[in-house]
Amino acid sequence: MRKLAILLLILVVGGAIMAPIIMAPELDPMPGDFVLDWNHQHYNVPVLWSLCASGFLALLYSFYRR
């Protein structure tokens, strides 16, 4: 149970950290993404791209722990 909690924490925190990094190349929007309007500019926030990249990091973390 503790390992699952750590992996979920890595997934969520990693997704939040990686969102601006993944926003830079302006990838095509996926269904879970949303648009943030700020100062008359539109920003696509890549939720699914960030979670996928963070999931990859969580898997990498679990493999290196073994």
mmCIF file of the N, C-alpha and C atoms, coordinates in Angstrom:
data_MODEL
# 
_entry.id   MODEL 
# 
loop_
_atom_site.group_PDB 
_atom_site.id 
_atom_site.type_symbol 
_atom_site.label_atom_id 
_atom_site.label_alt_id 
_atom_site.label_comp_id 
_atom_site.label_asym_id 
_atom_site.label_entity_id 
_atom_site.label_seq_id 
_atom_site.pdbx_PDB_ins_code 
_atom_site.Cartn_x 
_atom_site.Cartn_y 
_atom_site.Cartn_z 
_atom_site.occupancy 
_atom_site.B_iso_or_equiv 
_atom_site.pdbx_formal_charge 
_atom_site.auth_seq_id 
_atom_site.auth_comp_id 
_atom_site.auth_asym_id 
_atom_site.auth_atom_id 
_atom_site.pdbx_PDB_model_num 
ATOM 1   N N  . MET A 1 1  ? 0.820  -1.195 0.000   1.00 0.00 ? 1  MET A N  1 
ATOM 2   C CA . MET A 1 1  ? 0.000  0.000  0.000   1.00 0.00 ? 1  MET A CA 1 
ATOM 3   C C  . MET A 1 1  ? 0.863  1.259  0.000   1.00 0.00 ? 1  MET A C  1 
ATOM 4   N N  . ARG A 1 2  ? 1.969  1.202  0.720   1.00 0.00 ? 2  ARG A N  1 
ATOM 5   C CA . ARG A 1 2  ? 2.855  2.367  0.797   1.00 0.00 ? 2  ARG A CA 1 
ATOM 6   C C  . ARG A 1 2  ? 3.530  2.636  -0.541  1.00 0.00 ? 2  ARG A C  1 
ATOM 7   N N  . LYS A 1 3  ? 3.915  1.566  -1.258  1.00 0.00 ? 3  LYS A N  1 
ATOM 8   C CA . LYS A 1 3  ? 4.549  1.738  -2.566  1.00 0.00 ? 3  LYS A CA 1 
ATOM 9   C C  . LYS A 1 3  ? 3.592  2.377  -3.559  1.00 0.00 ? 3  LYS A C  1 
ATOM 10  N N  . LEU A 1 4  ? 2.327  1.972  -3.487  1.00 0.00 ? 4  LEU A N  1 
ATOM 11  C CA . LEU A 1 4  ? 1.324  2.541  -4.377  1.00 0.00 ? 4  LEU A CA 1 
ATOM 12  C C  . LEU A 1 4  ? 1.129  4.028  -4.098  1.00 0.00 ? 4  LEU A C  1 
ATOM 13  N N  . ALA A 1 5  ? 1.122  4.402  -2.827  1.00 0.00 ? 5  ALA A N  1 
ATOM 14  C CA . ALA A 1 5  ? 0.974  5.809  -2.461  1.00 0.00 ? 5  ALA A CA 1 
ATOM 15  C C  . ALA A 1 5  ? 2.160  6.633  -2.957  1.00 0.00 ? 5  ALA A C  1 
ATOM 16  N N  . ILE A 1 6  ? 3.360  6.082  -2.852  1.00 0.00 ? 6  ILE A N  1 
ATOM 17  C CA . ILE A 1 6  ? 4.552  6.789  -3.328  1.00 0.00 ? 6  ILE A CA 1 
ATOM 18  C C  . ILE A 1 6  ? 4.505  6.950  -4.835  1.00 0.00 ? 6  ILE A C  1 
ATOM 19  N N  . LEU A 1 7  ? 4.111  5.901  -5.559  1.00 0.00 ? 7  LEU A N  1 
ATOM 20  C CA . LEU A 1 7  ? 4.026  5.993  -7.015  1.00 0.00 ? 7  LEU A CA 1 
ATOM 21  C C  . LEU A 1 7  ? 2.955  6.988  -7.455  1.00 0.00 ? 7  LEU A C  1 
ATOM 22  N N  . LEU A 1 8  ? 1.822  7.029  -6.752  1.00 0.00 ? 8  LEU A N  1 
ATOM 23  C CA . LEU A 1 8  ? 0.784  8.007  -7.092  1.00 0.00 ? 8  LEU A CA 1 
ATOM 24  C C  . LEU A 1 8  ? 1.254  9.430  -6.797  1.00 0.00 ? 8  LEU A C  1 
ATOM 25  N N  . LEU A 1 9  ? 1.988  9.605  -5.712  1.00 0.00 ? 9  LEU A N  1 
ATOM 26  C CA . LEU A 1 9  ? 2.531  10.918 -5.386  1.00 0.00 ? 9  LEU A CA 1 
ATOM 27  C C  . LEU A 1 9  ? 3.532  11.370 -6.453  1.00 0.00 ? 9  LEU A C  1 
ATOM 28  N N  . ILE A 1 10 ? 4.388  10.468 -6.886  1.00 0.00 ? 10 ILE A N  1 
ATOM 29  C CA . ILE A 1 10 ? 5.340  10.789 -7.953  1.00 0.00 ? 10 ILE A CA 1 
ATOM 30  C C  . ILE A 1 10 ? 4.592  11.138 -9.232  1.00 0.00 ? 10 ILE A C  1 
ATOM 31  N N  . LEU A 1 11 ? 3.524  10.415 -9.515  1.00 0.00 ? 11 LEU A N  1 
ATOM 32  C CA . LEU A 1 11 ? 2.737  10.667 -10.720 1.00 0.00 ? 11 LEU A CA 1 
ATOM 33  C C  . LEU A 1 11 ? 2.120  12.060 -10.704 1.00 0.00 ? 11 LEU A C  1 
ATOM 34  N N  . VAL A 1 12 ? 1.530  12.446 -9.597  1.00 0.00 ? 12 VAL A N  1 
ATOM 35  C CA . VAL A 1 12 ? 0.854  13.746 -9.515  1.00 0.00 ? 12 VAL A CA 1 
ATOM 36  C C  . VAL A 1 12 ? 1.858  14.895 -9.475  1.00 0.00 ? 12 VAL A C  1 
ATOM 37  N N  . VAL A 1 13 ? 2.869  14.781 -8.640  1.00 0.00 ? 13 VAL A N  1 
ATOM 38  C CA . VAL A 1 13 ? 3.866  15.857 -8.529  1.00 0.00 ? 13 VAL A CA 1 
ATOM 39  C C  . VAL A 1 13 ? 4.672  15.970 -9.822  1.00 0.00 ? 13 VAL A C  1 
ATOM 40  N N  . GLY A 1 14 ? 5.032  14.847 -10.384 1.00 0.00 ? 14 GLY A N  1 
ATOM 41  C CA . GLY A 1 14 ? 5.761  14.867 -11.655 1.00 0.00 ? 14 GLY A CA 1 
ATOM 42  C C  . GLY A 1 14 ? 4.934  15.476 -12.770 1.00 0.00 ? 14 GLY A C  1 
ATOM 43  N N  . GLY A 1 15 ? 3.640  15.194 -12.788 1.00 0.00 ? 15 GLY A N  1 
ATOM 44  C CA . GLY A 1 15 ? 2.772  15.797 -13.795 1.00 0.00 ? 15 GLY A CA 1 
ATOM 45  C C  . GLY A 1 15 ? 2.691  17.300 -13.654 1.00 0.00 ? 15 GLY A C  1 
ATOM 46  N N  . ALA A 1 16 ? 2.634  17.787 -12.419 1.00 0.00 ? 16 ALA A N  1 
ATOM 47  C CA . ALA A 1 16 ? 2.591  19.232 -12.194 1.00 0.00 ? 16 ALA A CA 1 
ATOM 48  C C  . ALA A 1 16 ? 3.906  19.902 -12.570 1.00 0.00 ? 16 ALA A C  1 
ATOM 49  N N  . ILE A 1 17 ? 5.011  19.230 -12.312 1.00 0.00 ? 17 ILE A N  1 
ATOM 50  C CA . ILE A 1 17 ? 6.317  19.796 -12.645 1.00 0.00 ? 17 ILE A CA 1 
ATOM 51  C C  . ILE A 1 17 ? 6.563  19.760 -14.150 1.00 0.00 ? 17 ILE A C  1 
ATOM 52  N N  . MET A 1 18 ? 6.124  18.695 -14.798 1.00 0.00 ? 18 MET A N  1 
ATOM 53  C CA . MET A 1 18 ? 6.411  18.530 -16.221 1.00 0.00 ? 18 MET A CA 1 
ATOM 54  C C  . MET A 1 18 ? 5.445  19.274 -17.139 1.00 0.00 ? 18 MET A C  1 
ATOM 55  N N  . ALA A 1 19 ? 4.348  19.785 -16.624 1.00 0.00 ? 19 ALA A N  1 
ATOM 56  C CA . ALA A 1 19 ? 3.371  20.490 -17.466 1.00 0.00 ? 19 ALA A CA 1 
ATOM 57  C C  . ALA A 1 19 ? 3.989  21.678 -18.208 1.00 0.00 ? 19 ALA A C  1 
ATOM 58  N N  . PRO A 1 20 ? 4.737  22.572 -17.545 1.00 0.00 ? 20 PRO A N  1 
ATOM 59  C CA . PRO A 1 20 ? 5.335  23.686 -18.303 1.00 0.00 ? 20 PRO A CA 1 
ATOM 60  C C  . PRO A 1 20 ? 6.381  23.227 -19.310 1.00 0.00 ? 20 PRO A C  1 
ATOM 61  N N  . ILE A 1 21 ? 7.086  22.155 -18.991 1.00 0.00 ? 21 ILE A N  1 
ATOM 62  C CA . ILE A 1 21 ? 8.100  21.634 -19.912 1.00 0.00 ? 21 ILE A CA 1 
ATOM 63  C C  . ILE A 1 21 ? 7.439  21.089 -21.169 1.00 0.00 ? 21 ILE A C  1 
ATOM 64  N N  . ILE A 1 22 ? 6.316  20.404 -20.992 1.00 0.00 ? 22 ILE A N  1 
ATOM 65  C CA . ILE A 1 22 ? 5.620  19.820 -22.130 1.00 0.00 ? 22 ILE A CA 1 
ATOM 66  C C  . ILE A 1 22 ? 4.830  20.881 -22.897 1.00 0.00 ? 22 ILE A C  1 
ATOM 67  N N  . MET A 1 23 ? 4.492  21.998 -22.248 1.00 0.00 ? 23 MET A N  1 
ATOM 68  C CA . MET A 1 23 ? 3.793  23.087 -22.937 1.00 0.00 ? 23 MET A CA 1 
ATOM 69  C C  . MET A 1 23 ? 4.702  23.786 -23.940 1.00 0.00 ? 23 MET A C  1 
ATOM 70  N N  . ALA A 1 24 ? 6.016  23.755 -23.736 1.00 0.00 ? 24 ALA A N  1 
ATOM 71  C CA . ALA A 1 24 ? 6.952  24.497 -24.574 1.00 0.00 ? 24 ALA A CA 1 
ATOM 72  C C  . ALA A 1 24 ? 6.911  24.088 -26.049 1.00 0.00 ? 24 ALA A C  1 
ATOM 73  N N  . PRO A 1 25 ? 6.926  22.780 -26.400 1.00 0.00 ? 25 PRO A N  1 
ATOM 74  C CA . PRO A 1 25 ? 6.906  22.448 -27.830 1.00 0.00 ? 25 PRO A CA 1 
ATOM 75  C C  . PRO A 1 25 ? 5.531  22.555 -28.479 1.00 0.00 ? 25 PRO A C  1 
ATOM 76  N N  . GLU A 1 26 ? 4.493  22.913 -27.721 1.00 0.00 ? 26 GLU A N  1 
ATOM 77  C CA . GLU A 1 26 ? 3.133  23.089 -28.229 1.00 0.00 ? 26 GLU A CA 1 
ATOM 78  C C  . GLU A 1 26 ? 2.658  21.864 -29.006 1.00 0.00 ? 26 GLU A C  1 
ATOM 79  N N  . LEU A 1 27 ? 2.563  20.744 -28.313 1.00 0.00 ? 27 LEU A N  1 
ATOM 80  C CA . LEU A 1 27 ? 2.078  19.505 -28.914 1.00 0.00 ? 27 LEU A CA 1 
ATOM 81  C C  . LEU A 1 27 ? 0.592  19.614 -29.217 1.00 0.00 ? 27 LEU A C  1 
ATOM 82  N N  . ASP A 1 28 ? 0.094  18.725 -30.056 1.00 0.00 ? 28 ASP A N  1 
ATOM 83  C CA . ASP A 1 28 ? -1.333 18.713 -30.364 1.00 0.00 ? 28 ASP A CA 1 
ATOM 84  C C  . ASP A 1 28 ? -2.128 18.418 -29.102 1.00 0.00 ? 28 ASP A C  1 
ATOM 85  N N  . PRO A 1 29 ? -3.259 19.102 -28.923 1.00 0.00 ? 29 PRO A N  1 
ATOM 86  C CA . PRO A 1 29 ? -4.066 18.853 -27.723 1.00 0.00 ? 29 PRO A CA 1 
ATOM 87  C C  . PRO A 1 29 ? -4.674 17.457 -27.724 1.00 0.00 ? 29 PRO A C  1 
ATOM 88  N N  . MET A 1 30 ? -4.749 16.873 -26.543 1.00 0.00 ? 30 MET A N  1 
ATOM 89  C CA . MET A 1 30 ? -5.392 15.573 -26.358 1.00 0.00 ? 30 MET A CA 1 
ATOM 90  C C  . MET A 1 30 ? -6.727 15.812 -25.661 1.00 0.00 ? 30 MET A C  1 
ATOM 91  N N  . PRO A 1 31 ? -7.615 14.799 -25.596 1.00 0.00 ? 31 PRO A N  1 
ATOM 92  C CA . PRO A 1 31 ? -8.948 15.012 -25.026 1.00 0.00 ? 31 PRO A CA 1 
ATOM 93  C C  . PRO A 1 31 ? -8.977 15.506 -23.583 1.00 0.00 ? 31 PRO A C  1 
ATOM 94  N N  . GLY A 1 32 ? -8.008 15.180 -22.748 1.00 0.00 ? 32 GLY A N  1 
ATOM 95  C CA . GLY A 1 32 ? -8.037 15.594 -21.347 1.00 0.00 ? 32 GLY A CA 1 
ATOM 96  C C  . GLY A 1 32 ? -7.429 16.950 -21.086 1.00 0.00 ? 32 GLY A C  1 
ATOM 97  N N  . ASP A 1 33 ? -6.904 17.594 -22.106 1.00 0.00 ? 33 ASP A N  1 
ATOM 98  C CA . ASP A 1 33 ? -6.252 18.881 -21.942 1.00 0.00 ? 33 ASP A CA 1 
ATOM 99  C C  . ASP A 1 33 ? -7.287 19.996 -21.828 1.00 0.00 ? 33 ASP A C  1 
ATOM 100 N N  . PHE A 1 34 ? -6.884 21.104 -21.233 1.00 0.00 ? 34 PHE A N  1 
ATOM 101 C CA . PHE A 1 34 ? -7.795 22.244 -21.161 1.00 0.00 ? 34 PHE A CA 1 
ATOM 102 C C  . PHE A 1 34 ? -7.038 23.517 -21.514 1.00 0.00 ? 34 PHE A C  1 
ATOM 103 N N  . VAL A 1 35 ? -7.806 24.538 -21.868 1.00 0.00 ? 35 VAL A N  1 
ATOM 104 C CA . VAL A 1 35 ? -7.232 25.814 -22.304 1.00 0.00 ? 35 VAL A CA 1 
ATOM 105 C C  . VAL A 1 35 ? -7.364 26.816 -21.171 1.00 0.00 ? 35 VAL A C  1 
ATOM 106 N N  . LEU A 1 36 ? -6.265 27.475 -20.860 1.00 0.00 ? 36 LEU A N  1 
ATOM 107 C CA . LEU A 1 36 ? -6.222 28.491 -19.821 1.00 0.00 ? 36 LEU A CA 1 
ATOM 108 C C  . LEU A 1 36 ? -6.114 29.849 -20.509 1.00 0.00 ? 36 LEU A C  1 
ATOM 109 N N  . ASP A 1 37 ? -7.057 30.733 -20.247 1.00 0.00 ? 37 ASP A N  1 
ATOM 110 C CA . ASP A 1 37 ? -7.029 32.093 -20.800 1.00 0.00 ? 37 ASP A CA 1 
ATOM 111 C C  . ASP A 1 37 ? -6.495 33.035 -19.739 1.00 0.00 ? 37 ASP A C  1 
ATOM 112 N N  . TRP A 1 38 ? -5.390 33.697 -20.068 1.00 0.00 ? 38 TRP A N  1 
ATOM 113 C CA . TRP A 1 38 ? -4.772 34.596 -19.104 1.00 0.00 ? 38 TRP A CA 1 
ATOM 114 C C  . TRP A 1 38 ? -4.214 35.805 -19.843 1.00 0.00 ? 38 TRP A C  1 
ATOM 115 N N  . ASN A 1 39 ? -4.657 36.984 -19.494 1.00 0.00 ? 39 ASN A N  1 
ATOM 116 C CA . ASN A 1 39 ? -4.235 38.235 -20.138 1.00 0.00 ? 39 ASN A CA 1 
ATOM 117 C C  . ASN A 1 39 ? -4.422 38.185 -21.645 1.00 0.00 ? 39 ASN A C  1 
ATOM 118 N N  . HIS A 1 40 ? -5.567 37.733 -22.067 1.00 0.00 ? 40 HIS A N  1 
ATOM 119 C CA . HIS A 1 40 ? -5.936 37.640 -23.484 1.00 0.00 ? 40 HIS A CA 1 
ATOM 120 C C  . HIS A 1 40 ? -5.011 36.723 -24.282 1.00 0.00 ? 40 HIS A C  1 
ATOM 121 N N  . GLN A 1 41 ? -4.384 35.776 -23.632 1.00 0.00 ? 41 GLN A N  1 
ATOM 122 C CA . GLN A 1 41 ? -3.575 34.759 -24.299 1.00 0.00 ? 41 GLN A CA 1 
ATOM 123 C C  . GLN A 1 41 ? -4.122 33.393 -23.929 1.00 0.00 ? 41 GLN A C  1 
ATOM 124 N N  . HIS A 1 42 ? -4.021 32.474 -24.849 1.00 0.00 ? 42 HIS A N  1 
ATOM 125 C CA . HIS A 1 42 ? -4.522 31.123 -24.633 1.00 0.00 ? 42 HIS A CA 1 
ATOM 126 C C  . HIS A 1 42 ? -3.342 30.176 -24.407 1.00 0.00 ? 42 HIS A C  1 
ATOM 127 N N  . TYR A 1 43 ? -3.415 29.396 -23.333 1.00 0.00 ? 43 TYR A N  1 
ATOM 128 C CA . TYR A 1 43 ? -2.398 28.406 -23.017 1.00 0.00 ? 43 TYR A CA 1 
ATOM 129 C C  . TYR A 1 43 ? -3.063 27.039 -22.958 1.00 0.00 ? 43 TYR A C  1 
ATOM 130 N N  . ASN A 1 44 ? -2.579 26.098 -23.744 1.00 0.00 ? 44 ASN A N  1 
ATOM 131 C CA . ASN A 1 44 ? -3.064 24.723 -23.666 1.00 0.00 ? 44 ASN A CA 1 
ATOM 132 C C  . ASN A 1 44 ? -2.294 24.012 -22.560 1.00 0.00 ? 44 ASN A C  1 
ATOM 133 N N  . VAL A 1 45 ? -3.007 23.556 -21.541 1.00 0.00 ? 45 VAL A N  1 
ATOM 134 C CA . VAL A 1 45 ? -2.386 22.849 -20.431 1.00 0.00 ? 45 VAL A CA 1 
ATOM 135 C C  . VAL A 1 45 ? -2.481 21.353 -20.725 1.00 0.00 ? 45 VAL A C  1 
ATOM 136 N N  . PRO A 1 46 ? -1.350 20.704 -20.984 1.00 0.00 ? 46 PRO A N  1 
ATOM 137 C CA . PRO A 1 46 ? -1.331 19.302 -21.420 1.00 0.00 ? 46 PRO A CA 1 
ATOM 138 C C  . PRO A 1 46 ? -1.422 18.331 -20.248 1.00 0.00 ? 46 PRO A C  1 
ATOM 139 N N  . VAL A 1 47 ? -2.610 18.061 -19.776 1.00 0.00 ? 47 VAL A N  1 
ATOM 140 C CA . VAL A 1 47 ? -2.802 17.191 -18.619 1.00 0.00 ? 47 VAL A CA 1 
ATOM 141 C C  . VAL A 1 47 ? -2.388 15.756 -18.945 1.00 0.00 ? 47 VAL A C  1 
ATOM 142 N N  . LEU A 1 48 ? -2.906 15.201 -20.033 1.00 0.00 ? 48 LEU A N  1 
ATOM 143 C CA . LEU A 1 48 ? -2.592 13.802 -20.356 1.00 0.00 ? 48 LEU A CA 1 
ATOM 144 C C  . LEU A 1 48 ? -1.132 13.611 -20.746 1.00 0.00 ? 48 LEU A C  1 
ATOM 145 N N  . TRP A 1 49 ? -0.571 14.552 -21.504 1.00 0.00 ? 49 TRP A N  1 
ATOM 146 C CA . TRP A 1 49 ? 0.851  14.429 -21.857 1.00 0.00 ? 49 TRP A CA 1 
ATOM 147 C C  . TRP A 1 49 ? 1.705  14.438 -20.590 1.00 0.00 ? 49 TRP A C  1 
ATOM 148 N N  . SER A 1 50 ? 1.378  15.321 -19.641 1.00 0.00 ? 50 SER A N  1 
ATOM 149 C CA . SER A 1 50 ? 2.157  15.414 -18.406 1.00 0.00 ? 50 SER A CA 1 
ATOM 150 C C  . SER A 1 50 ? 2.013  14.151 -17.564 1.00 0.00 ? 50 SER A C  1 
ATOM 151 N N  . LEU A 1 51 ? 0.790  13.622 -17.473 1.00 0.00 ? 51 LEU A N  1 
ATOM 152 C CA . LEU A 1 51 ? 0.593  12.405 -16.686 1.00 0.00 ? 51 LEU A CA 1 
ATOM 153 C C  . LEU A 1 51 ? 1.286  11.206 -17.327 1.00 0.00 ? 51 LEU A C  1 
ATOM 154 N N  . CYS A 1 52 ? 1.298  11.152 -18.653 1.00 0.00 ? 52 CYS A N  1 
ATOM 155 C CA . CYS A 1 52 ? 2.008  10.055 -19.333 1.00 0.00 ? 52 CYS A CA 1 
ATOM 156 C C  . CYS A 1 52 ? 3.514  10.143 -19.071 1.00 0.00 ? 52 CYS A C  1 
ATOM 157 N N  . ALA A 1 53 ? 4.075  11.337 -19.181 1.00 0.00 ? 53 ALA A N  1 
ATOM 158 C CA . ALA A 1 53 ? 5.503  11.507 -18.912 1.00 0.00 ? 53 ALA A CA 1 
ATOM 159 C C  . ALA A 1 53 ? 5.817  11.227 -17.450 1.00 0.00 ? 53 ALA A C  1 
ATOM 160 N N  . SER A 1 54 ? 4.951  11.657 -16.571 1.00 0.00 ? 54 SER A N  1 
ATOM 161 C CA . SER A 1 54 ? 5.157  11.397 -15.152 1.00 0.00 ? 54 SER A CA 1 
ATOM 162 C C  . SER A 1 54 ? 5.017  9.908  -14.837 1.00 0.00 ? 54 SER A C  1 
ATOM 163 N N  . GLY A 1 55 ? 4.083  9.233  -15.506 1.00 0.00 ? 55 GLY A N  1 
ATOM 164 C CA . GLY A 1 55 ? 3.950  7.781  -15.341 1.00 0.00 ? 55 GLY A CA 1 
ATOM 165 C C  . GLY A 1 55 ? 5.206  7.055  -15.776 1.00 0.00 ? 55 GLY A C  1 
ATOM 166 N N  . PHE A 1 56 ? 5.807  7.523  -16.850 1.00 0.00 ? 56 PHE A N  1 
ATOM 167 C CA . PHE A 1 56 ? 7.077  6.948  -17.296 1.00 0.00 ? 56 PHE A CA 1 
ATOM 168 C C  . PHE A 1 56 ? 8.150  7.141  -16.231 1.00 0.00 ? 56 PHE A C  1 
ATOM 169 N N  . LEU A 1 57 ? 8.192  8.319  -15.615 1.00 0.00 ? 57 LEU A N  1 
ATOM 170 C CA . LEU A 1 57 ? 9.166  8.559  -14.550 1.00 0.00 ? 57 LEU A CA 1 
ATOM 171 C C  . LEU A 1 57 ? 8.891  7.685  -13.333 1.00 0.00 ? 57 LEU A C  1 
ATOM 172 N N  . ALA A 1 58 ? 7.619  7.457  -13.021 1.00 0.00 ? 58 ALA A N  1 
ATOM 173 C CA . ALA A 1 58 ? 7.274  6.595  -11.891 1.00 0.00 ? 58 ALA A CA 1 
ATOM 174 C C  . ALA A 1 58 ? 7.697  5.158  -12.168 1.00 0.00 ? 58 ALA A C  1 
ATOM 175 N N  . LEU A 1 59 ? 7.508  4.692  -13.402 1.00 0.00 ? 59 LEU A N  1 
ATOM 176 C CA . LEU A 1 59 ? 7.965  3.342  -13.758 1.00 0.00 ? 59 LEU A CA 1 
ATOM 177 C C  . LEU A 1 59 ? 9.482  3.239  -13.691 1.00 0.00 ? 59 LEU A C  1 
ATOM 178 N N  . LEU A 1 60 ? 10.155 4.260  -14.169 1.00 0.00 ? 60 LEU A N  1 
ATOM 179 C CA . LEU A 1 60 ? 11.614 4.283  -14.114 1.00 0.00 ? 60 LEU A CA 1 
ATOM 180 C C  . LEU A 1 60 ? 12.085 4.249  -12.665 1.00 0.00 ? 60 LEU A C  1 
ATOM 181 N N  . TYR A 1 61 ? 11.414 5.001  -11.797 1.00 0.00 ? 61 TYR A N  1 
ATOM 182 C CA . TYR A 1 61 ? 11.746 5.016  -10.374 1.00 0.00 ? 61 TYR A CA 1 
ATOM 183 C C  . TYR A 1 61 ? 11.564 3.618  -9.756  1.00 0.00 ? 61 TYR A C  1 
ATOM 184 N N  . SER A 1 62 ? 10.462 2.965  -10.103 1.00 0.00 ? 62 SER A N  1 
ATOM 185 C CA . SER A 1 62 ? 10.195 1.636  -9.520  1.00 0.00 ? 62 SER A CA 1 
ATOM 186 C C  . SER A 1 62 ? 11.220 0.611  -10.017 1.00 0.00 ? 62 SER A C  1 
ATOM 187 N N  . PHE A 1 63 ? 11.672 0.741  -11.269 1.00 0.00 ? 63 PHE A N  1 
ATOM 188 C CA . PHE A 1 63 ? 12.671 -0.206 -11.774 1.00 0.00 ? 63 PHE A CA 1 
ATOM 189 C C  . PHE A 1 63 ? 14.038 0.031  -11.131 1.00 0.00 ? 63 PHE A C  1 
ATOM 190 N N  . TYR A 1 64 ? 14.377 1.295  -10.881 1.00 0.00 ? 64 TYR A N  1 
ATOM 191 C CA . TYR A 1 64 ? 15.673 1.590  -10.258 1.00 0.00 ? 64 TYR A CA 1 
ATOM 192 C C  . TYR A 1 64 ? 15.694 1.252  -8.775  1.00 0.00 ? 64 TYR A C  1 
ATOM 193 N N  . ARG A 1 65 ? 14.515 1.209  -8.137  1.00 0.00 ? 65 ARG A N  1 
ATOM 194 C CA . ARG A 1 65 ? 14.444 0.834  -6.720  1.00 0.00 ? 65 ARG A CA 1 
ATOM 195 C C  . ARG A 1 65 ? 14.739 -0.644 -6.508  1.00 0.00 ? 65 ARG A C  1 
ATOM 196 N N  . ARG A 1 66 ? 14.515 -1.446 -7.510  1.00 0.00 ? 66 ARG A N  1 
ATOM 197 C CA . ARG A 1 66 ? 14.722 -2.893 -7.363  1.00 0.00 ? 66 ARG A CA 1 
ATOM 198 C C  . ARG A 1 66 ? 16.145 -3.258 -7.424  1.00 0.00 ? 66 ARG A C  1 
# 
